[in-house]
């Protein structure tokens, strides 16, 4: 059987690189002249929301939704921002400095989608028991998830959904 082992070694030495590596090297620039690049790969995303009343928002995210404070930022003796955590997810809240006007609308055209392994119906019930109001009661979507929605004190909409995995 020594001949077979020798043959395997020979094949390994003459093996070509995988097709995708060769194709990646051969990609031409796009029509704007940009060279190919590696596509973005993320592990998480953390929204940062500017709020009208940081203490009120903090009470909602912590006391109603169930986040906990990881870090607080004090500026000139006042609470200026917080990092809130729920599981592996962070949300940042910052006190509006009003430089863009006190009448600036927040939360329009923006929604945060959250997935959880928790029972969505039980989570919705807990939020309601702590004074939260649901925008949408728990329901099963046509694609199979079960979800409900709330709005924070500034009108930022948050949908909580069952994890499909």
C-alpha positions as CSV (number, residue, x, y, z in Angstrom):
1,X,0.0,0.0,0.0
2,X,2.9,2.5,0.0
3,X,2.0,3.5,-3.5
4,X,-1.4,4.8,-2.4
5,X,0.1,7.0,0.3
6,X,2.6,8.4,-2.2
7,X,-0.2,9.2,-4.7
8,X,-2.2,11.1,-2.0
9,X,0.9,13.2,-1.2
10,X,1.3,14.1,-4.9
11,X,-2.3,15.2,-5.3
12,X,-2.1,17.3,-2.2
13,X,1.0,19.2,-3.6
14,X,-0.7,19.9,-6.9
15,X,-4.1,20.8,-5.5
16,X,-5.5,24.2,-6.6
17,X,-6.7,26.8,-4.2
18,X,-10.5,26.9,-3.6
19,X,-12.5,28.5,-6.4
20,X,-13.8,31.3,-4.2
21,X,-10.3,32.5,-3.3
22,X,-9.4,32.5,-6.9
23,X,-12.6,34.3,-7.8
24,X,-12.1,36.9,-5.1
25,X,-8.7,37.8,-6.5
26,X,-10.0,38.0,-10.0
27,X,-12.9,40.4,-9.2
28,X,-12.6,43.6,-11.2
29,X,-13.4,47.0,-9.8
30,X,-17.1,48.0,-9.8
31,X,-18.4,50.6,-12.3
32,X,-17.3,53.4,-10.0
33,X,-13.8,52.1,-9.8
34,X,-14.0,50.8,-6.3
35,X,-12.0,47.7,-5.5
36,X,-13.8,44.7,-3.9
37,X,-13.9,44.6,-0.1
38,X,-14.9,42.3,2.6
39,X,-18.7,42.6,3.4
40,X,-19.7,43.9,6.8
41,X,-20.2,41.2,9.5
42,X,-21.7,42.3,12.9
43,X,-22.3,40.5,16.2
44,X,-24.6,43.2,17.7
45,X,-26.0,46.6,17.3
46,X,-26.7,49.1,20.0
47,X,-29.1,52.0,19.4
48,X,-28.3,55.3,21.1
49,X,-31.5,57.4,21.7
50,X,-31.7,61.0,22.6
51,X,-34.5,61.5,25.1
52,X,-36.4,64.5,26.5
53,X,-36.3,63.4,30.2
54,X,-33.5,61.0,30.9
55,X,-34.8,60.1,34.4
56,X,-38.3,59.3,33.1
57,X,-36.8,57.2,30.2
58,X,-34.5,55.4,32.6
59,X,-37.5,54.6,34.9
60,X,-39.3,53.1,31.9
61,X,-36.4,51.0,30.5
62,X,-35.3,49.8,33.9
63,X,-38.6,49.6,35.9
64,X,-41.1,48.7,33.1
65,X,-39.1,46.8,30.5
66,X,-36.5,45.2,32.8
67,X,-33.2,46.5,31.5
68,X,-30.5,47.2,34.0
69,X,-28.0,50.0,34.2
70,X,-24.4,49.0,33.2
71,X,-22.9,52.5,33.2
72,X,-24.0,56.1,34.0
73,X,-22.4,59.3,32.6
74,X,-22.4,62.4,34.7
75,X,-21.7,65.8,33.1
76,X,-21.5,69.0,35.2
77,X,-23.1,67.2,38.2
78,X,-26.1,65.9,36.3
79,X,-26.9,62.5,34.7
80,X,-26.2,62.9,31.0
81,X,-26.5,59.3,29.7
82,X,-26.7,55.7,30.5
83,X,-25.9,52.3,29.0
84,X,-28.7,49.9,29.7
85,X,-28.3,46.1,29.2
86,X,-30.7,43.2,28.7
87,X,-29.0,39.9,28.1
88,X,-26.2,40.7,25.6
89,X,-28.0,43.7,24.1
90,X,-27.2,47.3,25.0
91,X,-29.3,50.5,24.5
92,X,-27.8,53.9,25.2
93,X,-29.9,56.8,26.4
94,X,-28.7,60.4,26.4
95,X,-30.3,63.6,27.7
96,X,-31.2,66.0,24.9
97,X,-29.2,69.2,25.1
98,X,-31.9,71.0,23.1
99,X,-29.4,72.4,20.6
100,X,-31.7,71.2,17.8
101,X,-34.8,72.8,19.4
102,X,-37.2,71.7,22.2
103,X,-39.9,70.9,19.6
104,X,-37.9,68.2,17.9
105,X,-40.0,65.1,17.3
106,X,-38.4,61.9,18.5
107,X,-39.3,58.3,17.6
108,X,-40.9,58.9,14.2
109,X,-40.0,56.5,11.5
110,X,-37.9,54.4,13.8
111,X,-38.5,51.0,15.4
112,X,-36.3,48.7,17.4
113,X,-36.9,45.0,16.9
114,X,-35.8,42.7,19.8
115,X,-35.8,38.9,19.8
116,X,-36.0,36.9,23.0
117,X,-36.2,33.3,24.1
118,X,-38.6,34.4,26.9
119,X,-42.3,33.7,26.6
120,X,-43.6,36.7,24.8
121,X,-47.1,36.6,26.3
122,X,-45.6,36.4,29.8
123,X,-43.2,39.3,29.0
124,X,-46.1,41.4,27.8
125,X,-48.1,40.7,30.9
126,X,-45.1,41.6,33.1
127,X,-44.7,44.9,31.3
128,X,-48.4,45.7,31.7
129,X,-48.2,44.8,35.4
130,X,-45.4,47.3,35.9
131,X,-47.5,50.1,34.3
132,X,-46.4,49.8,30.6
133,X,-48.9,50.2,27.8
134,X,-48.8,48.0,24.8
135,X,-49.1,49.5,21.3
136,X,-49.9,46.0,20.0
137,X,-51.0,43.0,22.0
138,X,-49.1,39.7,21.5
139,X,-50.0,38.1,18.2
140,X,-48.6,35.3,16.0
141,X,-47.3,36.6,12.7
142,X,-47.7,34.8,9.4
143,X,-44.0,34.0,9.4
144,X,-44.3,32.2,12.7
145,X,-43.0,34.6,15.3
146,X,-45.1,35.9,18.2
147,X,-44.6,39.5,19.1
148,X,-46.0,42.6,20.7
149,X,-45.0,46.3,20.7
150,X,-44.5,49.2,23.2
151,X,-43.5,52.8,22.9
152,X,-41.1,54.5,25.3
153,X,-41.8,57.9,26.8
154,X,-40.4,59.7,23.7
155,X,-42.3,57.6,21.2
156,X,-39.6,55.2,20.2
157,X,-41.3,52.0,19.2
158,X,-40.0,48.7,20.4
159,X,-41.2,45.3,19.2
160,X,-40.4,42.2,21.2
161,X,-40.5,39.0,19.2
162,X,-40.1,35.3,19.9
163,X,-36.8,33.9,18.7
164,X,-37.2,31.6,15.7
165,X,-34.1,29.5,16.5
